[in-house]
Amino acid sequence: MATVDPTEHAELTLQVHDGRHIEEVEYARHRMFVARDGEDIIAASPNESIAYRYTATTGRLELSGLGVMELALAATRLAREVVRGQLLRDGWAVLHASAVVRPEDGATLLAFGTKGAGKTTTALLLASAGWRLLANDRVLVRPTGERDVEVVPWPSAAALGLGLIDALGWGAAARDHLRKGGSFHPTQHDSVTESLLAGDFTPLWEGGKQRERKVQVFPDQFTPLFGVELASGGHAAGLLFPRVEADGSPDVADRARTLRLGENDFMSGATEDRYPDVFELAQGVDGGGRRSARDEVSARLATLPHERVRLSHDVPASVAVLRKAVEAI
């Protein structure tokens, strides 16, 4: 339950800071202070002006705060975390990968790489070439049958750089959407909205180029705005390892070695998890999934065709290379 209640917010925030042992964590890119009140977990997020109380015995999670939008976003995140907790307990894992699905048979391509490698670019280029977009950054996976890996999307807004929006030819559609009174996800920074309205697609950075401010697109906006069809699930059929070189020559590199995915390829508290399980909704299961699930997914994916590809800002040439890379799948 989430309510705008300044009094309850102030009282609960004081409880968090009244001498209890406090753990400071980063949750959804905000500082959060977490403590215990008997069996309850209590927390306060000062930047969002939200306080939390979770009672495990009843499963009740209460939020109080000062702003409607902040509370709505927090409640939505936590609803997703409840679902994630159940899925992790049921044997699913979360991969740090983008994914597209071939509509004819559900074959799914997964793109891996570190931040900035080109996972999102790969997915959107293939989506513009007839594949269906499943996810641009994270997917839920689980072993099924003797060899298959089932793939479904991680529900969240997609973060697209201004330069990528422009390169894909989507800038005019994004700008017209805003000019007609539309909006993107409320987490989008105002400076990004202003740049879109001005038709300026120069990348925006914060923290000394440590983090790019991006367009935050709701999943259901891809089809009406950009003509990209979405998928709701599929089965893993191949892996791509992209590298974007702005002025490079797109090409299929030497075949990737047989691999076993590493810890950074799974979403976990130690690596890629922006949403640590502060309220213990997964009941002790790691944010990337049980070790047994991660190991089995990794072993099965290692048997699939996999290619390294070099992409550039030349969209037609990059699409042609990706088509070549996936011919055997």
N, C-alpha and C positions, 0 to 999 in steps of 0.2 A: 504494500500500500504506500502511495506517495502523496504527500499533502504539503501545500504551502502553509507553513505554520512557524512564524518567527520565534514564538515562545518555546515550542517543543525543540526547534533546532538549537536555540541557545542553551536550553537545559541539557540536552544530550551532548552537545559539544563540550560543555563544562564537565560532564561526567567522564568523557574521554580523557580530559586533561586534569583530573582531580588527584593526581598522585599515583595513578595506576601505571603498570608497566606498559609502555607504548612501543609499537613497532611502526616505523615509517616506511611506507611502500609507495611506488609509483603505479597508479591505476588509471588507465585511459589517458596517459600523459599528464596526470595531475597528482600532486602530493596527497596522500591519505594517511591519517593516523589511526591505528587499529589497537583496540584494547579489549579487555573482557570485563563483564559485569556479571559475576557468577557464571552461569552456563551460557549466558548471552554473549555474542560478539558485537561490540559497538565500534563505530568509526566516524571520523569527521574528515571532510574534504574542504579545506578552507577556501581554495580558489573557486570552487563551485558553490560554496555556501550550502552544503548538504551534510546532514548527519544521518547515520544508519544504526539500526538495531536488528540483529538477526537472532531469533530464538529457535534453536535447532530442534527442541522437543516438539514444537508445533509446526515448524517449517515456515514461520511467519517472518517476513522481511519488511521492515518499515523504514521509509525515507521521509525526512522532513527537511524543508529548505526555504529559501527566499524567492527563487525564480521558477516560473512555470517551465520554461524551456530547459533549464538545467535539470530539473527533476524529471521531465519527460525523457530526456536523453539517458539519464542515469537508470531510470526504471526499465527502459528498453534494453540497455546493456545487460542489466541483471537478469531480465527475463531470458535473454540469450544464454547467459551463464548457467541458469538453471537447466536449460536444455542441454548445453554442452556437458554439464556434470553428469547427467543421465546417460548421454551417448558415450562418454568416456568410460563409465562404469559398465556399459554394455559391449565394450570391446572396440570402439572406434578410436582413431588417432587423428591428430590435426597436422597436416603438412603445410610447410611454408612454401607454397608453389601456386602458380597460376594454372588454369585448366580450360581447355576448349573441347567440345564434343562434336564428333562427326554425326550429323543428323540421321544418316541412313542406318547406322548400326550401333550407335552409342559408344563407339571407340573414343577414348579420352586421351588427349595428349597433356602431359604435365611438364611445365617448364620450371626449372630450378636455378638457383643462383643467389649470390649475396645481394644486399641492397644496391640497387642501381645497375644490376647486371642486365636487366631487360626482360624480366618475367612478364610484367604487365604489357610491355611493347609487343612481345611475342604473342600473347593471348589476343590482343586487340588486332594485330595484323592478320592473324589467322581468322578471327571473327569477321573481319572485313572481307575475307576471301571465301566465305561460305560456311565456316565452322560456327558452332554456337558457343557463346561465352558461358562458362560455368562459374569461374571465379578468377579474379585478377591477382590474388595474393595468398589466399589460404583456402584449403579444402579439407573436408572430413573424409577419411578413408577407413575401410576395414577389409580384412581378408574374407572372401566368400568362396565356397566350393573348394576345390583342390588347388587352384592356381590363381583365381581372379582376385582383383582388388576393386571393390565398389567405391565410387567417388560421388560425393554430393557437395554442394556449395556451403561455405561458411558465410552466414548472412551478415553483410556489412556494406557500407558505402564503399565505392571504388575510388581510390585516389589517383587522379590523372594529372600529370604535369602539363603546364600551359603549352610547352613546346610540343609535347606529344599530341595534345588536342589539335594544335595547328597543323602538325605534320600529317595527321589523319584526315584533314579537311573538315573537321568538326567545329571549327571556331565560329563560323557564321551561325550554325544551329544553336550553339551554346549562348552566343550573344543575343540572338533573336528571342530565345527562351526567356532570358532575363528582361529584355526590353518589353516583352509582353506581360510582365508581372509574375513570371515564374521564378522559381528558386531552386537551389541545389540543397544538399544536406546541410543542416544548420551548423555543423562543425566547420564549414568552409570559412576561411579567414576573409574578412571584409576586403583586404587588398586584392585577393584573387577575383572577387566579384567585380571590383572596380576595374581591374585589368581586362576582364572579359568584356565589360560594357564599353571600354575604350578601344577594343580591338587590339590590345597590346598582349602579345603572347611570349614576352620575355620572361624566362623563369624567375620566380621570386624565391629568395632564400632568407632564412633566419639563422641566428647563431653562428655567423661566420661560415656560411655555406654548409652547415652541418645538417640542415633539414630544409627540404623544399616545400613551400606552400603550394598546395595542389587543389584542383577542382575536385569536389567531393560529390560523386554521382550516385544517386539512388539506383539500385539494380533495375527497378522497373522503368527508369528513364532511358536506358540504352536503346530500346527498340523504337519508341516514338521520336526521340531526338536524333539518334545516330544510325538508325536502321540495323542495329545489331540484335540478332535473335538470341534468346537466352535458353540455356539447358537447365534441367532440374536434377540431372544425374547421369551417370555413365559408368563404364568400366575401363580401368587403365589399360592402354594399348601401346604407349611409347613415351619416352622421356626426351626432352630437349634441354640443352645447357647453352643458353644464349650469352653473347657478349656484344654490347653495343659500342661501336666506334663511330663517332659522328661523321668523320670524313673517310672512313675505311671502305673497303670493297666487300660487300656482302658475299658470303661463301659458306659452304659446308666444310667445317674443319675436319681433321682426322677423327675417325670414329672414337668416341669416348671409351675409355677402358671399362671393363666390367666393374660395377660399383656396388658399394653398400652405402646407403645414405647415412650421413652423420647427424649428430645431435642438432646442429643448426638448421637442418632441413625439417625438423619437427618443431611445433610451437610448444615451448615449455617455459617454465618460470625462469630458467637459467639463460634462455637465449632470446626467443622471439615473442614471448607472451606479454602483450600489453595489458592483459587482464588477469593478474595473479588471483588465485582462488582465496581471497581474504576471508570469505564467509564459509569456506570449507564445503561448498556445494557439491564438489566432486568426491567428497569423503576420502581424501588422501590420494586420489589418482592424479598423476602428473598431468599438467596442462596439455602436453602433447600426446597423452594416451598411456596406457599400461606398457611397461617394458616389453611384455610378450607380444602385444599388438604392434608396437613399433618395429620390433625385430622381424616379425613375420611379414609386415608390409614391405620393409626394406629388402628382405630376401626375395620376395616375389617381384618387386619392381626391378631388381637387378637382372632378372632374366629377360626383360623386355628390350626391344630395339631402342637404342639411344644414340643421339647425335649431338655434337657441338656445332653451333652455328654462329657466324659473325654477321651482325646486322649493322645498319647505318641509318642515317636520316633520309636516305633515298628509299621511300616507301615502296614503289613498284619493284625495285631490285631486291629489297629485303623480303617482300612477299614471294617473289620468284624463288628465292633461296629456301624459304620455309616450305613451299610446295615441294621442292626437290627433296628436302630432308624427310618429309613425311610420306613420300611415294610408297615406301615399303610397308607402311602400317595399314 
